[in-house]
Amino acid sequence: MKVLIVEDEKPAARRLHRMLEQLELPVEHTVHSVKEAVEHLSNNTPPDLIFLDIQLSDGLSFEIFDHVKVDSAIIFTTAYDEYALKAFKLNSIDYLLKPIDVKELEVAVNQFKASFRESGNPIHNKAQFQPIDLQQIAKLLNEPQNAYKNRFTVKVGEHIKLFATDEIQLFYSENKGTYINLPNGRNYLLDLNLEAVEARLNPKTFFRVSRQAIVHINAITDIISYTNSRLKVKINSFTTFDLVVSRERVKDFRRWIEG
């Protein structure tokens, strides 16, 4: 039984890999983009099961089906909110909401194993995907009303915590991880990279001051002139590193704070 993970977030891919191993479903290979997935599926025996992230670094994963025939069972993994998930529910597509809960993953894996034992075939083959309008689903995922997230979820031990986007002061990256910072000073690890976060935030409310940080307009307590025509932003309770608006972003930042 062969499993392929298609996930552009390497920490998320490693976590899913470990979880599947614990469920005795070994992963044969992991790829991180549409391009890598197409190359792998074109040059290797099809896997029995694919865990497929929806939003990859170089496009929506649906684009894979435009380039290569996929006869594998597929379980989509997604950080999209409830509105977008309606498309999957209506089309009876299996999906897991990020951050992936181990119990939900176990249910999905057990269903796949049971089906595989009974028929020797994947749960969903290409024939079952044909009546599904993947272009329509992709369109729904890109609808303007779904552009901005209202909340983010983080996994803390065995619990999943929900944080309203407006209560988050700052998103930042450090040591290959992406974190949210709250007014109480607490930081939580997200299962997304900063680019993916930025794409889902309202640009009227959030601004990416540097490659390392995105700040909420209401969280800024002070703005200070800094060296080389840059600006330093102060946010209460955040002391991990200096929030410096890079020189090439200063003009846009000034325009942003003026509304």
C-alpha positions in Angstrom: 0.0 0.0 0.0 1.7 3.2 -1.2 0.9 6.7 0.1 1.9 10.1 -1.4 1.8 13.4 0.5 1.5 16.6 -1.6 2.0 19.5 0.8 3.9 22.7 0.4 4.3 23.4 4.1 7.3 21.2 5.0 6.6 21.2 8.8 3.0 20.2 8.1 4.2 17.5 5.7 6.6 16.1 8.3 3.8 16.1 11.0 1.4 14.3 8.7 4.1 11.8 7.8 4.7 11.0 11.5 1.0 10.7 12.2 0.5 8.3 9.3 3.4 6.2 10.5 1.8 5.9 13.9 -1.3 4.7 12.2 0.8 2.1 10.3 0.3 3.7 7.0 3.9 4.3 5.7 4.5 7.2 3.3 6.4 6.4 0.2 7.1 9.9 -1.0 6.4 13.6 -0.3 6.3 16.5 -2.8 5.7 20.2 -2.3 4.2 21.7 -5.4 2.0 21.2 -8.4 5.1 20.8 -10.6 6.7 18.2 -8.3 3.4 16.3 -8.1 3.0 16.2 -11.8 6.6 15.0 -12.3 6.3 12.3 -9.7 2.9 11.0 -10.8 4.1 11.0 -14.5 7.2 9.0 -13.8 6.2 6.6 -11.0 3.6 3.9 -10.3 0.4 5.6 -9.0 0.1 5.5 -5.2 -2.9 3.9 -3.6 -3.7 7.1 -1.6 -2.8 10.7 -1.9 -3.0 13.3 0.8 -3.4 16.5 -1.3 -3.1 20.0 0.0 -5.4 22.4 -1.9 -3.3 25.5 -2.0 0.2 24.8 -3.1 3.1 27.2 -3.6 2.6 27.3 -7.3 -1.2 27.0 -7.6 -4.3 25.0 -6.7 -3.7 21.3 -6.5 -6.6 20.8 -9.0 -4.2 21.8 -11.7 -2.4 18.4 -11.2 -5.4 16.7 -12.9 -5.0 18.9 -16.0 -1.6 17.3 -16.6 -1.7 13.7 -15.4 -4.3 11.0 -15.0 -4.9 10.3 -11.3 -6.4 6.9 -10.4 -5.5 7.0 -6.7 -7.7 7.6 -3.7 -7.5 11.2 -2.6 -8.0 12.9 0.7 -7.7 16.7 0.5 -6.2 18.6 3.3 -7.2 22.3 3.7 -7.1 25.3 5.8 -10.0 26.9 4.1 -13.0 28.0 6.1 -16.6 26.6 6.2 -17.8 28.5 3.1 -15.3 26.9 0.8 -15.8 23.5 2.4 -19.4 23.5 1.2 -18.0 22.8 -2.3 -16.4 19.6 -1.0 -19.4 18.5 1.0 -21.7 18.9 -2.0 -19.4 16.9 -4.2 -18.8 14.2 -1.5 -15.0 14.7 -1.6 -13.0 13.4 1.4 -11.1 16.2 3.2 -9.4 16.9 6.5 -9.4 20.4 7.9 -6.0 21.8 9.0 -4.5 21.6 11.5 -5.2 17.9 11.1 -6.7 16.2 14.1 -5.2 12.8 14.8 -8.6 11.2 15.5 -10.1 12.5 12.3 -7.1 11.3 10.4 -7.4 7.9 12.0 -11.1 7.6 10.9 -10.2 8.6 7.3 -7.3 6.1 7.3 -9.4 3.3 8.7 -12.1 3.9 6.1 -9.5 3.8 3.3 -7.9 0.6 4.7 -11.3 -1.1 5.0 -12.2 -0.3 1.4 -8.8 -1.3 0.2 -9.0 -4.7 2.0 -12.5 -5.3 0.6 -11.8 -4.5 -3.1 -8.1 -4.0 -3.5 -8.9 -0.7 -5.1 -8.8 2.9 -3.8 -11.9 4.5 -2.3 -12.0 7.2 -5.0 -10.7 6.4 -8.5 -10.6 8.7 -11.5 -14.0 7.4 -12.7 -15.6 8.7 -9.6 -13.9 12.1 -10.0 -15.1 12.7 -13.5 -18.6 14.0 -12.7 -17.1 16.4 -10.2 -16.6 19.9 -11.6 -13.2 20.7 -10.2 -13.1 24.1 -12.0 -16.3 25.1 -10.2 -14.8 24.1 -6.9 -11.6 26.1 -7.7 -13.8 29.1 -8.6 -15.6 28.8 -5.3 -12.3 28.7 -3.4 -11.3 32.0 -5.1 -14.6 33.8 -4.6 -13.9 37.4 -3.3 -16.2 36.8 -0.3 -14.0 34.0 0.8 -10.8 36.0 0.4 -10.2 36.9 4.0 -10.2 34.5 6.9 -12.3 35.3 10.0 -10.4 33.0 12.2 -7.3 30.8 12.5 -7.0 27.5 14.2 -3.9 26.2 16.1 -3.3 22.8 17.6 -2.1 22.9 21.3 -1.5 19.4 22.5 -4.7 17.4 22.0 -6.7 20.6 21.7 -7.6 22.9 18.8 -7.9 26.6 19.7 -9.7 29.1 17.6 -8.6 32.8 17.4 -10.6 35.5 15.6 -8.4 37.2 13.0 -9.1 40.7 14.6 -7.7 39.6 17.9 -4.4 38.7 16.4 -1.8 41.4 16.8 0.9 40.0 14.6 1.9 37.1 12.3 5.6 36.4 12.2 8.1 33.7 11.1 11.0 32.4 13.1 13.1 29.3 12.8 11.1 28.0 9.8 7.8 28.3 11.8 4.9 30.8 11.5 3.4 32.2 14.6 0.5 34.3 15.8 1.0 36.8 18.6 -1.9 37.8 20.9 -2.4 40.9 23.1 -1.6 38.8 26.2 1.8 38.0 24.8 1.1 34.4 24.0 2.5 33.0 20.7 1.0 30.0 18.8 2.5 28.0 16.0 0.4 28.0 12.7 0.4 25.2 10.1 0.9 27.8 7.3 3.7 29.8 5.9 3.6 33.6 6.0 2.8 33.9 2.3 -0.3 31.8 2.7 -1.3 33.8 5.7 -0.8 37.1 3.9 -3.0 35.9 1.0 -6.0 35.4 3.4 -5.8 38.7 5.3 -7.6 41.9 4.6 -4.9 44.4 3.3 -6.8 47.3 4.9 -6.3 45.8 8.3 -2.9 43.9 8.0 0.4 45.0 6.5 3.5 43.0 5.8 6.2 45.2 7.2 9.0 42.8 6.2 9.7 39.2 5.0 9.3 38.2 8.7 6.2 39.9 10.0 2.6 41.0 9.2 1.1 43.5 11.7 -2.5 44.5 12.6 -3.2 48.2 12.3 -4.9 48.4 15.7 -2.0 46.7 17.4 0.6 49.4 16.6 1.4 51.5 19.6 4.3 53.5 18.2 6.1 54.2 14.9 9.7 55.4 15.2 12.1 56.7 12.5 14.9 54.2 12.0 18.2 54.0 10.2 18.5 54.0 6.4 15.1 55.7 6.0 13.3 52.8 7.6 10.6 52.7 10.3 10.4 50.7 13.5 6.9 49.6 14.6 6.1 48.9 18.3 3.5 46.4 19.4 2.8 45.8 23.1 3.9 42.4 24.5 6.0 41.6 21.4 9.8 41.5 22.0 11.0 38.6 20.0 12.7 40.9 17.5 12.5 44.4 16.2 9.6 45.1 13.8 11.3 47.2 11.1 9.5 48.3 8.0 11.9 47.5 5.2 13.0 50.5 3.1 11.2 49.4 -0.1 7.9 49.0 1.9 8.0 52.4 3.8 6.1 54.3 1.1 3.3 51.7 1.0 3.3 51.5 4.8 2.8 55.2 5.2 -0.1 55.1 2.7 -1.6 52.1 4.6 -1.6 53.8 8.0 -3.2 56.9 6.6 -6.1 54.8 5.4 
